[in-house]
């Protein structure tokens, strides 16, 4: 979602300056590739690139193709075959050992619900969504492009009749939270990329000490939405946390005011105030938040659980499984920066459903978030 947000910001700047642009989207990958379907890059007519469709190896040639799309005001599909390092036709010698299909869409500012305007719908609410992009690998085929924005229990935005027959598939993608590529078997041999897009991660940090600052910086790099709260007005200030989306001074009983808790909300308690953390833990344990990280040793968590039990609150197994104390992956972290890295890594692993182990020991493909339906 961060990449999309940056693309939308760059597009607004380009449009204000009267610059034309094109959107490059990875729509299909065969074999290995640095980026997966759904990766995007905006290209403006003066050559400014925002986002990425590879590790940097395709961007140079993609820039030329995007400028051609802008000049001709047409959508184009380009295939990069990196399986043969001696292939002089590509001449990139990428070593990724895969085939990457990239769709270039000219952005017509006058067109209602053009691809950028469909992507802009993602910023309107914190809800899961599906973006549908139709493409064809057949040479000289008309490239339809991005034509549908879909959310459950919301009005879908559809710009092509093809999208109307894929509502069921869009609902399936939303339910399984897995991006799907589907063959349509029409005369144009079209395929559809139904991309699942979740809301940005919401990281809520209780505490505004100096050790919170590197955690906020790292979360900001990842594009997470960050809330910092503390009972001390001298610490909880925007000037101390310029990257945070919101900084609030709050008592424990008011801490959750204005905070929406959903599947993408993660809490870290690091106030260094035992009673403050204890009260928040008591409140959060009764919510549906999936992650409560607690800074400090295991003895601190055990003491908190004992104190809660003394007042008649016994957490069940499901609640205990959502509490991570001590917080973070075991990286040997000691400094504030290292601890922040450990915390961010643990949250990212949980988001992805991984254990945070070394890729050296992984036997399958690194990426497995896209399914293919024939």
C-alpha positions, 0 to 999 in steps of 0.5 A: 500500500505504501507504493500505491500511496507514493504513486498517487502522490506523485501523480497528483504532483505531475497532474498539477504541473501538467505532465502526462504519465503512464502506469506500469504494472507487473501483471504476471510472472513465470518463474522467479522475479524480484517483484510479483504481480501487482507491483507498480511504477508511475512514469511521468513524461519527464522521466520521473519514476515512482515505485518499482517493478523490479530490483532496478534492472528493468526500470531503464528499459521500462522507462522507454516503453512507458514514454512510448505509451505516453507518446502514443496514448495507448496501453502496451504489454511488454514481456521480459524473458530473463531465463536466458542470460545470453539472450541478446534480444533482452540484453539485460542478463538479469539472472532472475530466471523468470519471465515478467509481463508488464502492462503499461497504461497511459493515464488519460486525465479526462477519462472518468475512473482511469487506473489512477482514479481507481487506485485512489479509492483505496485511500477512502477507507480502511477496508480490504479491496480488489483491483482488477486488471485485464491483459493479453499475452497475444501479440498485437492484442488490445490491452484493456487494463485496470477496470474494476475497484471492488469492496465487499458491501460497497458499490463497485466501480466498473469501467468495462463489461468484462469486469461484471462477469468477474464479481464472483472471482473478486469476492473470492479473492477478498475472502481468501485474501490471495491475489488471483490470475485467471484466464478468460478464454475469450477471442482476445485470449485475455487474462485477469489479475485480481489483486487483493490489497489490504489496508496499510498496517496501523502501528499503535505505540504506547510510550513516547520515550527515546527508544520509540523514535527508531521504531517510528522511523522504521515503521514509517519507511515501511509505509505503516500508519503510526500512532504514538500515545503517552501520558506525558505531555513533555514526551508525546509531541509531534516534534519528537515524532515527525514521522508519526501520523498521530501523536496523542497525550492520553490517560490509559482509559482514554488511550483507544479513543479515535483508534480503529482496531481491525485485522491490520492493527498492531500494538506495542506497549513500551511506556516504561511505566508498569501501571500504565502498561498493565492497564492498557494490557487489561483493556487490549486483551478484551479487544480483537487486536491480533498483536500486543507486543510488550517491551521488557523481560518475561518476568514482567509479563508473568507479573502482569498476568498474576496482577490481572488474576488477582483482580479476577481477570484470567486470560484465556489461551486465545488472548495469551496467544495474542500477547508477545512478551518479550516483544520482537524476534530473537536477533540479539538486539540490545540498542534501541535501534536493534530492538526496533528492528526486532519488533518490526521484523516480528510484526512483519513475520506475523503479517505474512504468516511466517516464523521469521527464520532464515531464507537459507533454509527455505526449500520452496519459492520465496513468494507464494501469494499469487494463485493461478486459475485456468 
